[in-house]
Amino acid sequence: MNLTFLKLRYIIRLLFYSIGALAVAFRARFAACDSCHPGSDACRRAFVFISTHPFAGLWQRPQQIAVRIANRHPVLYVWPRYASELARRKSKSEFTPSDGAKGVHLLAPLLLPFERAIKGIYRINLKTISSLISAALPRIDADGRPVLWFYAPRFAPIIDSLDHAAVVYDIMDEHSAFGFARRETMELERRLLESADVVFAGTNALAERKAEFAPDIKYYPCGVEFDHFSSALGGSLPVPAALSEVEGPVIGYFGAVDDRLDFDMIFAVARAYPEWNFLLAGPWLSSRQRSELETTGNIILPGLVDYSELPAYLARFDVAILPFVLNKLTLHIHPTKALEYLASRTPVISTAIPDVVKFYSGIIDIVSTADEFASAVERALEKPNEDAIERGFELARSSSWENMVENMWADFEAALSKNRPDSK
């Protein structure tokens, strides 16, 4: 497609969504006028999850925690969308809110673009989010002061505009390492760390790194829906369409297909072993061109796969992989999918992510180069390490999301009693 046409289409789409965002910002100014004030105590307290992960997209830590908190309190899951993001996408599917889940109510405000460059737009977007949250709380049978549960520092100023009972910060990433991060991200995060009543970290590396500003930080790795992913073992799941005509071993990954993946390593091994099939299931979020990988003929890119269908894909994997490049972003991750893979008794290979090395050595095969990656795949295909596979299976069985969220809840209540005894 002509490059000039693509640019023109992007500009038109950007204008369209920006006008929509302006309308949202205007309506938000008046949205809360007729609603009861969040400071009253007429209804149940809500937990407001402010996330960067779409509820209907990749099913990750924020959604897993939100649906379990919703068993106790109503949850408002807020996922801001930016006009610039929508304009870039060929499809809006991963940006369309779902119907939520029991006890989870969704709010996906459309925001103005260019907030990194123009502080006035940043302030307008923050005001839009806080106004829409205030308006939404009474409509979800919730009142009283809400608990604000953050997943990104850029939304930290909302603390000042929303009356709240408590603040929770659950850290999944080193946000300052993202290329799109605001210049003041570290300052915003420090403020969030110091303001939060309780801080959780999804990786040991992040817990150690942030302890300077949050001495009581609690480390909780991701859990797993064991029954869901172990269903891959039954042999009764249908073969996904993307794999229906594939012959030969499948080396599989599911998750965001973005610049955290070591595409050079994957590409090199795929070219050297054309009899192997590499499946990368997930939304394409990389700055590289899809066509570059598809030229090998044995790299399969089915796009976003619904969470309910992941076990069917996993059932077809001969080897599961965590092929992350090592950089400032990936040094602080703890891949959710590690336990999901292990629950299916699939051999797993990973690059040397610190948390994977620390917690899965001896269970997951750790590699550093393309040659080591290829050798590890050969070993897994020819003679899988049954002892490692069984230990991984038992680890997954004991690492449920239910247990993790129960422990997080106890820490939250203890922190609330200590810091705000009048808010319980």
N, C-alpha and C positions, 0 to 999 in steps of 0.2 A: 504494500500500500504506500502511496506517495507520502513522503515525510512532511511536506507542506500541508497536505490534507489532514494528517494526524495531528499536527500542531493546531490547525484551525478548529478541528473537532474538539480538542481539549479546551481551547479558549471558549468556545460556545458552551460546552458543558459546564465549565467553571463559572461562567456568567450566570447560567441557569440555576446552578446550585447555590451560588452566592446570593442571588436574589431571594431564593428560598430561605437561606440562613438569615438574611436581613428581616424577612417577615417573621421568622421564629423569634429573633431578638426583640422585635417590636411587641409581639404578642406577650412575650415573657414578662415585659414590664408591668403588665396588668393582670397576669395570670393568677397571682396570689391574692388579689384584692378582696375577693369574696370568700376566700377559704378561711377556716378557723386557724388561729395562730399556732405555730409549732410549739409554743411554750406552754400551752394548756395541757391538762392531764386527762382529757375526756376519753381518749382512745388508747390503743396499745402503742408502745414504742416501736418505731421502725428502725431497721438497719439499712443504711443507704450505702450500697456498694458503688464506688466511683471507679470504673475500670476502663482500660484501653482495649479490652478483649470483648468482641461482640458475643452476646449470649448464645446466638445461634451459630457461631463460627466454630473454631477448634475448641473442643471441650477441655478446658484446662483448670488450673487451680481456682481462679475466681468463681467460676460457675459451680465447681464441685463444693466449695465451701458455702456459697450462697444458698444452694438448694437445701443444705443441711441446717443452716441457721434458720431457714424458713420453716423448719419443723417447730421452732420455738417462737419466732417473731415474724411479722411481715417484713419482707425484703423488697426494697426498691433498688433494682439493678440499673445503674446509670452508665450508658455507653455513648459518649459524645462522638458524633460523626462530623468530619470536616468536608466542606464543599470541594476542596482540592483533592481529597482522597476519592470521593465519588466521581469526580471528573476524570481521574486517571484510569478508573477501572472499566474494562469492557463489559463486565457484568456486575450487577449490584447484589447478587445472591448472598455473598458473605457479609453484606452490610445491611441486610434486611432483618429487622427484629423478628424473632419467633413469637409464639404465644406464651413464652415463659414456661414456668413449671409451677406446681402447687405452692402457693405462698410467695412466689416471686413475681413481681410486677416490673415491667420494663419501661425505661425512659431513654430514648435515643435522640437527643436534640441535634439538629443540624447547625453547625457552627461556621462562622466566617473563616476564610482562608487568610494566610499571611500573618498569623498572630505572632510568629517568631520575630518577624521584621518590624511589626507595628504594635507598640505597646497598647495603644488605644483599642485595637481590635482584641488583643488578649484580655483587656479589662471587660470589654463588652461580652466576650464569650463566657468569662467567669460569671458575670452577672446573669447572663441567660441561663446557665446551668443552675445557679443557686435559686433563681426565681422559679424555674420550672420544678425543682425539687420541693420547694415550699408549697407550691400549688398542688403537687401530686400526693403529698403525704396524707391529707385528710381523705382523699379519694380512694386510698387503699386501706381504709379502716385503721388508720394509724395516726396517733397524735402524741402529745408529750414531746419531749426533746429527743430527736433521733440520735442514733449512733452513726458517725461518719466513718466508713471503712474505705481507706484509700489504697490504690494500686499504682499511682503515678504522682510524683512530686509536683508536676505542673499544675495540678488542681489544688494545691495546698492553700492558696488564699481564700478558698471557699470557707475555710474554718472561721474566718472573720465575719462572713455575711450570713451564716446559718447558726441559729441558736442550737446547741447540741448537748447531749448528755455525756458523750465520750468520743474520743478519736482513736481509731485503730489504723496502723500502717502495716500492711503485709507486703514485704519486699520480694519481688520475683527476679529483678534484673538490676544490673548496674546502669541506671538510667542515663547518667552523664556520658556513657560510652556510645549511645546511639547517635548516628549522624544527624538526626533531626532534633536532637535535644536542644532546649533553650540554653542560652549562654549562662543563665543564672540557675541552672538545674541543681547544682551542688548546694547553693545557698537555700533554694526552696526545699530540698530534701533535708538539709540540716534543721531547718525550721520545723518540718514535719516530724522528724525524729525526736526533737526536743519537746514538741507539743503533744505528741501522742500519749495516751494513757497506757497503751500496750503496743509493742512493736514485735511483729513476727518476721522471720526470714525463711525463705524457701530453700536456701542453700547454706551449708556450713561456712563457705567462703564469704558470703555476704554478712552472715552473723558476726564473724570475726572482724570484718572491715568496718561495720557500722557501730560496733560496740563503744567506740569513743564517744559518740553522741547519744547512745541509748544503752547504758550499762546493763539494763535488765532485759535486753532483747532475747526473744525466745526462738530457738531454731526448730522449725517443723518442716521436714522434707515433704514432698508430695506423697499422697496415698494412691490407692488403686481400687477400682471397682472390680474386685477379684472374680466374682461370679460372671460378670459381663465378659471379661477377657479370657477367662479360663474356658468359656464356652467354645473357644476355637479348637479345643481338644476333642470335641464330640464327633467330628467327622460328618456331621449332618448339615452344616451350613452351606448355602449355595455358593458356587464359584462366582466372584464378581465379574461383571461384563468386561472390565479392563484386563482380566487375566484369563478369560474363557478360551482364548486361542493361543495362549503362551505355552511353549514347550521348554523343558529344561528348568534348572533351579531358579528360584526367585529370591533375590536378596532385597529385603524390603525395609522401608522407612515410612512412617506417617507423622505428620506435623507440618509446621510452616516450612515451605520450601523457599528459604530466604538466604541472605548473604552470610548467615552463620554456618551454612553447610560448606564442606570442603569439595566444591564442584570439581576442582582440578584432580583431586584424588579419585573421585567417583568416575570422572571422565576417562582417566588413564587406565583404571582397572577394567572399565566397561569395554574399552577398545582392545585391551590385551586378552580379554576372555569373552568373545562374542557369544559363546554358548550359555553364558549367565545372563539373567534378566534382572535389571535394577529397577525397582518400583519406588518412586518418590511420591507418596500420596499426600496431598495437601494443597492449599492455595499458593499460587506462584506469587511470591512477594520479593523476588530477587531483582537486583538492578541489571543482571545479565539477561541475555536473550534465551528464551526457551529453545529456540531452534538450534542453538549451539549444542545442547545436550542431546536433542532428538536426532542429530545426524548419525549417531552411533547405531541406531536401529534397535538397541537392546536396553534403552532407558525409557521407562514408561512413566508418563506424567498424567494421571487421571484427574488432577485438580482436587478441590475440596471434597472429602469423603465424610458423609454423615457419621456421627459418633456411633449410632446404632449398627452401622455396617462395618466398623473396624475389625471386629472379631472374624468376620468372613474373609477379610484380606489377610489377617494374621494367620488364619488357618492354612493359607496357601504359601506363607513364607517358609523357606528352608533355612534362612538366616535373617535375623533382624539386626539393623545397624543404627548407630548413633554417630554419623559421620561429620562431626562438627570441626570446623577449623578452629585453631587456638588463637584467640585475640582477647581484647579487653572485655568484650561482651560475653563470650562463652566461658571465660575463666570463672564466672560467677553464676553459672546455671546448674540446675539439678534436674535433668530431663524427666518430665512426668512419665514419658513413654517407657522408661527403663523397666519399671515394675509391671507395666501393661504387657510388654514383651515377655517378661519372665513368667507371668501368670499363664502363658500358653505353652510353657516348656520349649520355647524356641531358643536355639543358641544365639547369643547376642555379642556383637563386636562394637567397640566404641573407640574413638580417639581419646587422648589422655586428658579429658576434662577433670579438674581437680576433685570435684565431688564424686565422680564416677570411680576414679582411682581410689579415693579414701574409703568409699562405702561398698564398692562392688568388686574390688580386686579378688581374683580367685573364682568369681562367678561370671563376670563379663570379661571377654578377651580384649585387652587394651593394646592398641596399635598407634604408631606414630607416622608411618610412611605408607605410600601406595603399595610398595612391595610387601610390607608387613600386613597390610590390609588384605591383599590377595592371598597371602599364605594363610591367614586366619580363616578366610572364607573356605579355602581348600580343606583345612583341618575340620571345620564345622560340617562340611558336606560329606567328607569321607569317614570321619570318626568323631562324632560329637562327644564332648566331655559330659557324660551322663551324671557324674557326681556334681559338677557345677550347675548343670541344668536343674537337678533336683533341689539343690540348696537355694537356687534362685526362685524356684516355684514355692518353696516353703516361706521364703522371705516375703514374697508377694502375698501369700495367704495371710500373713500376720500384719500386713501394712494397709489396713483398710482406711478409707476416708472417714468412716464413722468413728473409728478410734482416734484418729488425728483431730477431727473437729471437736470431739468430746473433750480432749485434753486442751485444745485451744480455748474452748468455752470456759473451762475451769480457770485458766490463766487470765482470761478477760474479766471474769467476775471478781477474781482476787485483786486485780489491778484497779477495778472500779471501786471496790470497797476501800482500798487503800488511798486512792487519789481523789475520789469524789463520793464519799460515804452517803451523801444525800441523793445520789442519782440511781441507786440500785432499785 
